[in-house]
């Protein structure tokens, strides 16, 4: 499907990976560094942040204990996060660094989802519900219902993820 020579992927804010980046996009590759758990400092902002399709790259540091947890069994956790946020995530287990490639929104969602996964490893996950989000719905589950919602070994949640492609 094309509209005035534009691929459908451009209309929904993605660029095909095999499509070469123009000079403006290459110069707009931001690099972020995680200074402490959940605290990111951008070292370079995109020059043209008005273009929601502009793809960039940023990195975040990772604690040694989080590397395997972020990957998940057979890389499944990383794949689920990539699918949910529409970004490409590379985990470098030797340097304890994650590279995130995508649009500004995709990278933000990837950072958020990765942070949620890392929080989950050490305790409860905290999500700021004061800020409206279009990418997720937060539900409060009473403590006595958690096992029912999760299902045996998390099977109910996996079934929902599979059904909804998340």
C-alpha positions as CSV (number, residue, x, y, z in Angstrom):
1,X,0.0,0.0,0.0
2,X,1.4,3.3,-1.0
3,X,0.1,6.9,-0.7
4,X,1.9,9.5,-2.8
5,X,5.0,7.4,-3.0
6,X,5.2,6.8,0.8
7,X,5.4,3.4,2.2
8,X,2.7,2.4,4.8
9,X,5.6,1.8,7.3
10,X,6.4,5.5,7.1
11,X,2.8,6.5,7.7
12,X,2.8,4.6,11.0
13,X,6.1,6.0,12.1
14,X,8.6,3.2,11.2
15,X,11.3,3.0,8.7
16,X,12.3,-0.2,7.0
17,X,15.6,-1.5,8.3
18,X,17.0,-2.0,4.8
19,X,16.2,1.6,3.8
20,X,19.3,3.8,3.9
21,X,19.2,6.7,6.4
22,X,19.7,10.2,5.0
23,X,22.4,12.5,6.4
24,X,19.9,14.3,8.8
25,X,18.9,11.0,10.3
26,X,22.5,9.8,10.7
27,X,23.4,13.0,12.5
28,X,20.3,12.7,14.8
29,X,21.5,9.5,16.5
30,X,21.2,10.3,20.3
31,X,23.4,8.5,22.8
32,X,22.1,8.2,26.3
33,X,23.8,6.9,29.3
34,X,22.2,5.4,32.4
35,X,23.7,7.0,35.5
36,X,21.8,5.1,38.1
37,X,18.9,2.7,38.1
38,X,16.2,4.4,36.1
39,X,18.1,7.7,35.6
40,X,19.1,8.5,32.0
41,X,21.2,11.4,30.9
42,X,21.1,12.2,27.2
43,X,24.5,13.1,25.8
44,X,23.2,14.1,22.4
45,X,19.6,15.0,21.3
46,X,18.4,14.6,17.8
47,X,18.8,17.7,15.7
48,X,15.3,17.3,14.2
49,X,13.1,16.0,17.0
50,X,10.0,17.2,15.1
51,X,10.1,14.2,12.8
52,X,8.5,11.3,14.6
53,X,9.9,8.8,12.0
54,X,13.5,9.7,12.6
55,X,15.3,6.7,13.9
56,X,18.1,7.0,16.4
57,X,20.2,5.0,18.7
58,X,20.9,5.3,22.4
59,X,22.5,3.1,25.0
60,X,22.0,2.3,28.7
61,X,24.2,0.6,31.1
62,X,23.1,-2.6,32.8
63,X,24.1,-4.3,36.0
64,X,25.6,-7.7,35.7
65,X,22.7,-9.4,37.4
66,X,20.2,-7.7,35.0
67,X,21.8,-8.9,31.8
68,X,20.4,-12.5,31.9
69,X,17.1,-11.3,33.3
70,X,16.6,-8.8,30.5
71,X,17.4,-11.4,27.8
72,X,15.1,-14.1,29.4
73,X,15.1,-17.7,28.5
74,X,16.2,-18.1,24.9
75,X,16.1,-14.3,24.5
76,X,12.3,-14.4,24.9
77,X,12.0,-11.4,27.3
78,X,14.1,-9.2,25.0
79,X,12.0,-10.3,22.0
80,X,8.7,-9.5,23.8
81,X,10.0,-6.0,24.7
82,X,11.1,-5.4,21.1
83,X,7.7,-6.5,19.9
84,X,5.8,-4.3,22.4
85,X,7.8,-1.1,21.8
86,X,8.7,-1.7,18.1
87,X,12.4,-0.9,18.8
88,X,15.5,-3.0,18.2
89,X,17.3,-4.0,21.4
90,X,20.9,-5.3,21.5
91,X,22.2,-6.6,24.8
92,X,26.0,-6.7,25.2
93,X,26.5,-9.1,28.1
94,X,30.3,-8.5,28.1
95,X,30.1,-4.7,28.5
96,X,26.8,-4.7,30.4
97,X,25.2,-2.3,27.9
98,X,22.0,-2.2,26.0
99,X,21.7,-0.5,22.6
100,X,18.2,0.7,21.6
101,X,17.4,1.7,18.0
102,X,14.1,3.2,17.0
103,X,12.1,6.4,16.9
104,X,12.2,8.7,20.0
105,X,8.9,7.2,21.2
106,X,10.0,3.6,20.6
107,X,13.2,4.2,22.5
108,X,11.4,5.8,25.4
109,X,9.0,2.8,25.6
110,X,11.9,0.4,25.4
111,X,13.7,2.2,28.3
112,X,10.5,2.1,30.3
113,X,9.9,-1.6,29.6
114,X,13.5,-2.6,30.3
115,X,13.3,-0.7,33.6
116,X,10.1,-2.5,34.5
117,X,11.8,-5.8,33.9
118,X,14.8,-4.9,35.9
119,X,12.6,-3.6,38.8
120,X,10.7,-6.9,38.7
121,X,13.9,-8.8,39.4
122,X,14.4,-7.2,42.8
123,X,10.9,-6.4,43.9
124,X,7.6,-4.7,43.0
125,X,7.4,-2.7,39.8
126,X,6.4,1.0,40.1
127,X,4.7,2.7,37.1
128,X,3.9,6.4,37.2
129,X,0.1,6.4,36.6
130,X,-0.1,10.2,36.8
131,X,1.2,10.5,33.3
132,X,-1.3,9.3,30.7
133,X,0.1,6.5,28.4
134,X,-1.3,5.1,25.2
135,X,1.0,2.0,25.2
136,X,-0.1,0.2,28.3
137,X,-2.9,-0.2,30.8
138,X,-2.1,-0.4,34.5
139,X,-4.4,-2.6,36.6
140,X,-4.3,-2.9,40.3
141,X,-4.7,-6.5,41.3
142,X,-5.7,-7.4,44.9
143,X,-3.0,-9.5,46.5
144,X,-5.3,-12.4,47.0
145,X,-6.0,-12.5,43.2
146,X,-2.5,-12.3,41.9
147,X,-2.1,-16.1,41.6
148,X,-5.4,-16.4,39.7
149,X,-4.4,-13.6,37.2
150,X,-1.0,-15.0,36.6
151,X,-2.0,-18.7,36.4
152,X,0.1,-21.7,37.2
153,X,3.7,-20.7,36.3
154,X,2.5,-17.5,34.6
155,X,0.6,-19.5,32.0
156,X,-2.4,-17.2,32.0
157,X,-0.3,-14.1,31.4
158,X,1.6,-15.9,28.6
159,X,-1.6,-16.9,27.0
160,X,-2.8,-13.2,27.1
161,X,0.6,-12.1,25.7
162,X,0.3,-14.5,22.8
163,X,-3.3,-13.7,22.0
164,X,-2.6,-9.9,22.0
165,X,0.9,-10.0,20.5
166,X,2.6,-8.3,23.5
